[in-house]
Amino acid sequence: MGKYRTPGYLVLGLTVLLVGAWIPGAANNEPALDLYEDLIGAWESEQVRESFEISIGVTALGKPRTMKRHEEDRTQLLVPQHYGNLVGVTGNLESSIFWYQDGEGVVRNVVVPDSTKNAIRIELQNTRNFKVRMVRN
């Protein structure tokens, strides 16, 4: 009886999946895209660093202080553009809920756990082929 040999394409496919899941987080020894396990309505995209100059406070004469450069690292979350415009934010100690309303009046929630402990950046992402169907009546 001959030996079974795993097809090369299967081995390559599994390797690509495993490496792809770990490379972005390898510097921190954590898998990619796993900071938010309980996200609803949004998808974790990447880590971004925002840098800007800002004047904080005033001098003794009441004039704005000299601008200084600041940086913030944020986890970028993508929200489907068809959700519409942000119309409200609610939450509790465990999560924040961002409420979006589209042009037809449909309201959707986006739940972000631990947003009080993590800096996030929410960006609307283009979508296409949007469909709605009743799955339960």
N, C-alpha and C positions, 0 to 999 in steps of 0.2 A: 504494500500500500504506500503510495507516494505521500510526501509531506505537503501539508496545506501551506500556501504562501499568501500572506496578506497583500492584496493589490496595492501597488505603489500610490495610486491616486487617493486611496482611503487614508493611508499613512500621511501623505502630504496634506490632505484636507484637515485631518485632525490636528496636525502640527500647526497649520496656519490659524485655526480657531483658537488653540491654546495660547500661542504666542501673541496673537492679536488682542486677546483679553488681558494679557499681563504687561505688555510693553509700556503703555502710557503711565502705569502706576509703578513701574519697576523702581524708579528712583526713591519712592517712599515705601517700598516693599508692600504695596497693596495693589489689588487688582484694579483695573481701570473701571471707571464709572460705577463705583459701588458705595459712594458716600451717602446716597439717599435710597434706602431700600423701599420705603413706603410712599414714593412719589405717586401722585394721581394727577393725570392730565398734563404732565410735563416730562421731559426726558433730559437727563444729565448729558451735557455735551463735552465740555472740557474745562480746564482751569485757565483763567485769564488774569492778567495783571493790568490793572488800570492805573495810570500815573497822571498826575495833574498838579498844577500849582494853585494854591489857595492862600488867602490872607485870613488869619485867625486872630481875632481880637483887635484892639485899638491901642495906640500909643498913649502916653500921658497927656498929649495934646488933643486926643480924641480922633486922631487920623488912623485909617486902616494900617495895620502892620505890613511889613514887606512880605510879598508872597513867597512861600516855600513849597518845594516839591514834596508830594506825598504819593505813596503807592498803596494799593489794596489788591490782595489776591482774592478772587471770587470764583465760585463754581457757577459756570454758565448753564442755565436751564433753558430748554427750548419749549415753547408753547405753540401749538398749531395756530397759524394766522387766522383760520376760519373761526376761532373762538371769539374774535372781535376785540372790543375795547375793554380795558380794565375799568370796572365800575365800582369796585370796593375791595377792601381787605379786612378780614376778620381773623381771629385765631385765639389760641390759648397758650399755656406754657409748653405744650408739646409740638404744636405746628401752626403754621400760618395758612390761611385759605385766601387765595386770590380769586376774585369773582370777575368773569368776563361776560360781556353780552354782545351777541352778533347783530347784524342789521335787521334780522327778522324777530328780534326780541328774545331769542333763546339765551338763557343764562347757564354758564358752565363754571364749575369750580376747579381750581388747581390747588392741590394740597401739597405743601412743602414742610416735611418734618424737620425739626431742629433748626428752623430758620433764625431763631433767637441766638444760636451759637455759631452759625456758619454764615459767612458773607456770600450772598448769591447775586446773580445778574440774570434777569429774565429777558429773553429775546423772542420775538415772534418769528416763527419759521414758516416759510411758504409751504402750502400743501396743495394737492390736486386730487381729482377724482373723489371728492368728498360725497359720501352717500349716507343716508339714514334709512334704517329699516326696523320695523317693530320685531323684537325678539320674544316678547311676552305680552300678553294682553290680560 
